[in-house]
């Protein structure tokens, strides 16, 4: 779902990956989606920009707290040489499709989520040596359910019109920041009141502990009716060029290199995502309302991309399956109509994320 997710990582999943959270799956996924920001709570949806070559923007000394690492063995900085074109303003389009299957109960809801966007970069933003990303996006959600006998009802379509922006400081520095903002309108085209205007964001501080580990801490602002703010943070650990463990809430992702096909490296991953979003709607009887659609997703997938890009978290495409649970549809008014659809499975495919 996309509605407002997941501020994201270099693959620009929308910063949170996905639905309006983006955390990987919904509209709010800020960033680089899964979300993304995302897909994409944000989402989810992680707007981590690719690193610039260190030769072009020399890092200070030292650029980690423990340059030799905390443990024995080699190190991997995660900063790739030539992974990003620092002068290209148009980075390309993105498109993603997701499907949540229906169940057998009257409360169950089936969804088809389609979102697309164009990624632009403002190189060397404010002389920082890093780009500002601006991502105009559109999302469509096709809904089947719930059964009218439950007292709940949802419109057959929900829409997202929003612009993501994201900036990350030089990842080779000791202390940095990862910032994202999403501004948009999320509604069913029937309830066009200002209730559909939402602002989402993230602010995460980064601390480069060793050449291959970075600690992150901050917040993600979802602007949903019931959940406004989530803590965010954790550890990004890259012990080798072929392993990437992003052990972070609310969108953890453990990735491992599998093989190379032609010019594309193929990685496998296990992740999780806080999906869903928030929309202004008109109910079947004509009443105006706002809804939150929330869920938690556990994901297993494959992603592929150029070797120098995918090692920094930016991929060309992905395909994943997931288990979706803790689902809920929450009304801002008429809370007696809130429902909890049953757990289900999902499929999702994306290009440019």
Buried (B, 14 or more C-beta within 10 A) or exposed (E): BBBBBBBBBBBBBBBBBBBBBBBBBBBBBBBBBBBBBBBBBBBBBBBBBBBBBBEEBEBEEEBBBBEEBEEEEEBBBBBBEEBBEBEEEEBEEBBBBBBBEBBEBBBBBBBBBBBBBBBBBBBBBEEEBBBBBBBBBBBBBEBEBBBEEBEBBBBEEBBBBBEBBBBBBBBBBBEBEBBBBBBBBBBBBEBEEEBBBBEBBBBBBBBBBBBBBBBBBBBBBBBBBBBEEBEBBBBBBBBBBBBBBBEBBBBBBBBEBBEEEEEBBBBBBBBBBBBBBBBBBBBEEEEBBBBBBBBBBBBEBBBBBBBBBBBBBBBBBBEBEBBBEEBBBBBBEEEEBBBBBBBBEBBBBBBBB
